[in-house]
Amino acid sequence: MIDRLCRWWLQRGTPKDHPFTHVEASGLDYRGIPTAECVCGTRTFYVVAWLDDAYCVTGYDTTGLCADCGALITIATEIDHHDYEGA
């Protein structure tokens, strides 16, 4: 989904200040194990999220694109945290 979104932005032409102008998928793929940090050390990712009518984030895809190196990663969620006890 992230690759498709990047291609869509690049085909349409992104504004000069848009983050996808500077980051492209690098071909590195670290998906599989949820993480809050890329192997390059950054904790900033591009993710696809969706909003409800009240402008609240109601969901997101767990595939992310590293904002520094462009690697694909699996975004960690709350249940992936070692302190999660469940409900």
N, C-alpha and C positions, 0 to 999 in steps of 0.2 A: 504494500500500500504506500509506503514512504517513497519507494522508487517511482511509482506511478505518479505520485503527487509532484515529485521533483521534475519529472519529465514534462508534466502539464504546465508547471510554472515556467520552465525554460522555453517551452514552445510558445506560450503566450507572451513572454517577455515580462520579467519582473521589474518592479520599481528599483531604482538604484540602491535604495536604503533597505530593501527587503533581504532578510537573512539567507534565503535560498539563492540569491545572486552570488554569494560567496562560497557556499558549501555544496558539493556534489558528492554522491555516493562514491566511496573510494574503492569499492570492490571487496573490502574486508568485511567479513560476516562473523560476528561473535554471538549470534542469536542462539538461544537454547537455555542458558542459565540466567535467570533474572538478576539484574545488577543495578545499582544506583551510581556506578562509576565506570567509565570506559577504561579499556586497558591503557589508553594514552594519559589517563589521569583526570580528565574533565568530568564534571557532573552536569553538563548542559547538553540537552538533547532536543531535537525536533521531534514532536509527536503529533499524531492526528487525534484530535479530540472533537466531541460534538456537544452542543449546548441545547438546553430546553428553552421553552418560551420565556422563562424568567431569567435567561442569560446565565444559568448555572451549568457548570460542566457536569454532564450526566454520564459520560463514558469516554474511553480513549482506547486506541489500539496499543498493544504492548510492544509493538515493533517501533524502535526509535532510531534516529540518525544522529550520530555524534556531531555536535556543533564544531568541534575542532578538527578531528581527523576524517570525518565522513564515514566511519564504520557503522554497520547495522548492528544493533544490540537489542536484547529483550529488556524492556523497562521493568524494574521491580515495582511491585504493588505493596499495599499495606500487609497483605497476608504472607508476603515473602520475608518480612522482617523477623528476626530471630525472637523478638519479644511478643509476637502475635500469639494470643491465646484462643482466638475464636470466640464465637458468641454462644 
